[in-house]
Amino acid sequence: MSVTASRPNSDIPACYVDGYNAARTLDPDLAERYIRYTTLGDPLADRAVEQLAAIVEPRHVHGTIARTVDRYYDPPKDTSEALRELIESSAVVPDWFDSEVAMKATRAFLRNSDMVLGALVGGAIVEGFSTLISKSFRIRSRIILNGVRRLKQNTLQLTEQFMPGGQEPGGDAWKLSLRIRLVHAQSRMLLRQSEEWDEPEHGLPLSAAHMLLGAAAFSGRLMEHVSRLGGDFSQEEKEAYVHVWRYTGLVMGIPETIMFRDHASACRIFRIAAMCEPPPDDDAIIMANSIINSAPILLGFTETKERREMAAFIYQVSRELIGNDLADSFKFPKSRFVKQVPLLFLRNKAEKAALRLFPRLLANRLRKRFNALLDASDLGEIEHSYALPTTLHDEDSRDW
């Protein structure tokens, strides 16, 4: 691996300087590439939302995008140039993508769906919000007002992209990834107009670097959490899981020049990227705690007592997954005497061993898990909307 010369600190958003210098001691090339993309967005999607804002009224945005996405192979003639280019480029499947490999990931995902959801909520999402990503969401009030909906969106994305054919052009996961990409671009445009966002200090909001960190957290890093919870992904299935996320990341606008290629590189990117990020601040504390406290509602716990008990359990599991240092920085409750992750590992392993002896019970269990996953990801009509936020603060925006 080539060693890249240190970037002048004047070229780095101010809050990243210390983290970047620390990360360079482990992997100077990767640290430099990550920092470079903290000031870059998604040129195709950014141009698309700018053109849409100039020529389409907000109430017609959904219909305009929906018609183009549905006819990705032959967009309507009145489609704006930038939106057409975005959709057409996203419909090009890379040569390395293998649908048979993706199917291996699907089978493993469905077999371990409850542990994937647990690792997502207690580990990957919380760790993602330890970064400056949290500032973008806090400013827009997205989690504070709609924490459950955000978790449903993440769960929906996971579910759809591991359905057979879902991530290929025209599939539900592919459409959802494009919607998320456009929402990120619209949010980036709104945040750059905000007095709360300081680009010399923070870089670009929802930057390409943050998109990469998120994909690495939801793929390679999430697989590490799943293993600790007792998941039975083989190494081949872990690679398949990351294979699907690699393709999803490209559809969501992450440049292939910085995209991970396998499980090991996804984990490596997550670690180096997290080192580059500034320490968690008040925004990170707000977002991480909002996630934990929204999770019980996502799981169907609506009564106050049982919701609080489940939140306390998730806090403990999350603390064990992410480590005491990060949990303390989030101001999570102190650790309980009895560790929960080892107990979950033993329980899940024992259950899997027992179910293999009784195939009919296994089939019923998988069916129930899948139905629970569908319930957790049910967004109703909003699931199919291509409407975009219209104001910086989400409470003032048109529905989207």
N, C-alpha and C positions, 0 to 999 in steps of 0.2 A: 504494500500500500504506500502510495506517495505521501510525503509529509508536506503539508501546506504551510507556508510562512504565516506567522501570526498576523491577523488583520489589525490595522491601526484601530485603537479604541474609538477614534472619532468616527469610524465607519459603522460602529455597532450601536444599536439603540441603548441608551445609557443604563437601563435597568438590567441588561444582559451581560455587562462587562465582566463582573466577578464570576458569574456562572460559566461564561465562555472560557475564561482563563483557567478555571478549574477543570472543565471538560477537556481542554486541550492536552492536559497531562495524561489523559487516558487514550484519546483518539483525536489527534489534531485535525485530520482530514474531515472526519464526520462532523466534528464541532464547527469547523469553518463552513461546511456546506449548510448545516442547520441554521447558523446565524445569518448566512447570506439570504435565506428565504424568509427570515422574519420581517423583511421589508418588501416582500413580493406577495401579490395576491393571486388572482386567477384571471388573467387577461381576457380570455374568451367570455367567461361568465360576467365579468365586470362590464365589458362592452355591451353584452346582451341586455343587462338590466338598465344601463344608461340609455340605450336606444328605446327600450320599452317605456321608460319613464317619460321620454320626450314625445312619443307618438301614440301611446295607448293609455286611456283613462284607467285608473286603478280597478274600477268595477269590471273592466273587460280583460284584465291581465290573465285571469284564470283561463278564459276561453281561448285567448290567443296562444298561450303556451300549450294548453291541452291539445289543440288542433295540430300544432307542430309536432309535439311528442308522439301523438297517435299516428301521425303520418311521417315518421322519421325517415322513411325510405323515399318519400316524395313530398316534401313540405309544401304547404299552400304557397301560391305565387306571391301573395302579399306579405309573407313572413319577412321580418326585418333581416338584414344581412348578417348581423352578429348572432342572432338567435339561430338562424339557419346553420351558420358555421359551427356553433356550439353543438347543436343536435347531431349534425352530420359527423363531426369528429368523434362524438361520444358513441356513435353506432359502429365504429370500426373496432372489431374484436382483435386484440393482439394475437400474434401468431403463437405465443407461448401458452395461451389459455387453453386448458384441457377440460372439457365437460365431464369426462370420466373421473378425473381427479376431484372435480367439484362434487360429484355424486358421493365420493368417499367422505367428504366433509359433511355432506347432508346427512348421511346415515349416522355418523358419529355425533353430530349436533343434536339430532332427534333423540338419540340414545341418552344424551347427557344434558338435555335442555334445561332441567331445573338447576343443575350446577353451573351451566353457562350463565343463566340469569342471575344466580347468586354472585358469581364472580364479576359479572358486569356491574351490578348495583353496589356491592360491597368493596370492590377493588378498582376495576378499570375506570369507571366514570368518576369516582371520587379522586383517584390519582390524576385524571385528566384535568380536573378542576383545581389541582394544586398549582397550576400554571396560569399564565396571563389570559388563557381562554376564559377564566372565571370573570375577568373584568368586562369582557365583551358582553357576557350574558347578564351580569349584574346591572350594568348600565341600562340594558334594554328591559330589565325586570322579567326576563323570560322564565327563569326557574322560580323566582320568588312567587310570581302570580300563578304559574302553570307548571309546578314541579311534576305533578303526576302525568300531565300530558307529555312533558319532555321525556320521562322515563318510558312512556308508551311508545313514543317515536323511536327511541333507541331499540326497544324490544321489537317493534315492528320491522325496523331495518334488518336486525339480526334474523328474524323469522323469514322475511321475504327473500333475502339474499341466499339463504340455504334451502330454498324450495327449488326443485328441479326446473331449470331453465329460467328461473326468476331474475337472474342477474344478466342474462343475455339481452340484446337489443329488443325492445318491445315488451320485455317481461316486467312484472310488477316491481321487482327490486331495482331494475335499471331505471324505471320511471321515478321511483322514490329517490334514488341517488341523484338524478338530475334535479328533482325538486329541491332537495337539500342544498345542492350546489348553487342553485339560483337564489335560495333564501340566504345562504351565506354571502353571496355577492351583494344582494340588496342590503343586508345588515351591515356589511363592510362600508358601503356607500353612506349609509345613515350615520354610522359610528364616526366616520372621518369628518362629518359635519358637526360632531358634538364637541363642546368645550371640555368635556370630561376626558376625552382621549387625546393624549399627547404623543404624537408620532416620534419626535426625536427621543422621547423617553421610552416608549413602549413598542416602537415599530408599527407595522400595519396591523389593524384589527383583523382577527380571523385570517391570519396570514397562511401562506402555503406551508410554512414550518409547523404551524399549529394543526393544520389538516393532517400533516404527516404524523405528528405526535399522537393525534387522536386515533388514526388508523393503526398505528403500532400498539397503542394501548388496548384497542379492541380486538387485536389479533394475537400477536406473539405474547404480550404481557398477560392478556386474559387467559391464554392457555396455561401459563404458569399458575395463575390463581385456581383454575379448574383442577389442575393436578393436585393442589393442596387440599381441595375439597373432596377428593376421591373420584374424580372423573377418570374414565378409562380410555381416553384418546391414546391410540398408539402413536409412535413418532411419525409414521406415514400419514396418519389422520391429522396430526398437528400441522404437518406441512401442507396438507390439503386445505385445512381451515385457513391458513395464511395465504394460500394460493387464491382462494376466493376473495379474500380481503384485498389482496394486491390488485386484482382486477377492479373491485369495487372502488378502491382508492383512486384509480385512474379515471373512472367515470365521474368521480366526485371532484376531479380537477387537480389532483396531486401530480406534479410533473414526474414523468418516468425517470428523469435523471437523478431524483433523490429517493424514489420509491424503494422499499425493501423488496427482497427477492425470495426470501425463505424465512423459516421460523427463527433461526439464529440471528439473522440481520434485523428482523422486526424487533426482537428483544434488545439487541444492541442499540438500535436507533432510539428506542424508548428510554433506555438508561442515559445515553449521552444527551438526548434532547431534554430530559428532565433535569439533568445537571446544569444545562445552559440556562434554564428558566430561573427567574428571581425567586427568592423565598416566598412561601404563601403569605398573602396579606389579608386584610379584612374581607376583600371580595372573595377570596378563596374560602375563607371560613364560612361566609354566608352561603356560598354555593354548595360546599360539601355537606353542610348540615341540612340544607334544604333537600338535597338528594336523599339522605338517610331518612329524614322525617316524611318524605313523600312515598318511600318504598312500601311501608305497610299498607297504605291505601291502594297502591298498585296491586298488591297481593290479596286484596279483598278484606283487610281488617279495618272495619269502619267504626266499631265501638271504641270509645275513648280509652278504656282500660286495656283492652287487648292490643290496640294500636300502639300505646305507649310501651307495653311489654315487648311487642315485636320490634319496635324501634330500638329499645335497649339491647335486644339480641343482635340486631343488625349492626349497631354501633360496635359491639364486642367483636363480631366476626370481621368487620371492616378494619378495626384496630389491629387484629392479628394478621390480616392479609397485607395491609400497607405498612405496618411497622409502627412502633410507639412514637418515634420521632415525628413522623408526618401526622399521626393521629393527635399528638399533643399540640402541634402547630395549628391544627384545626379546632382545638379545644374540645375534642371528643371526651365523653365521660371516661373516668379512669378505668383501667383494666379490672375485670372481675377476677376472683381467685381461680375459678374453673375455666380453663381454656375451651373454647367452642370449636375451633377449626379441627383439632385432632379428633374430637368426638364426631364431627360431621364426616370426616374422612373415614373413620371406622364404620359409622352407620351406613354410609353410601357404598362402601366396599362390601359390607356384609349383605346389604340389600341386593346388590348386583349378583353376588355369588348365589344367593337364594333364588333369585328370579330365573337364573340360567337353568336351574333344576326344574322349573315349572314354566314352560314356554307360554302356556295360556295366560298365566298371571302376568308374565312379562309383557305380552301383547296388550293386555288391559291397562297395565301401568303406563306403557308408552302412549296409549291413546289418551289416557287421562292427563298426562303431562303435556301432550300436544294441545289438547283442548284448553288447559290452563294457560298455556303460552298464547293461544289465540285470544283468550279473554284479556290477558295482560297487555296485549298490543292493539286492542280494539279502539280505534280513534273515531269510529262512526264516519259520517260524511266527510269530515275534515281530512281523512286519510287520502282521499282522491283529489284534493284541492291543489291547484297551482297558483293560488293567490299569493301575493307577496306582502310583507309588512309595509305600511305606508308612512309610519312615523318612527322616530328614534325610540320613544318609550312605548312599549307594547300596549299599555293600557289605553293609549290614545289612537291606536292603529285600527284600521278596518280589520275585520276577521280574516284570518289566513290560516 
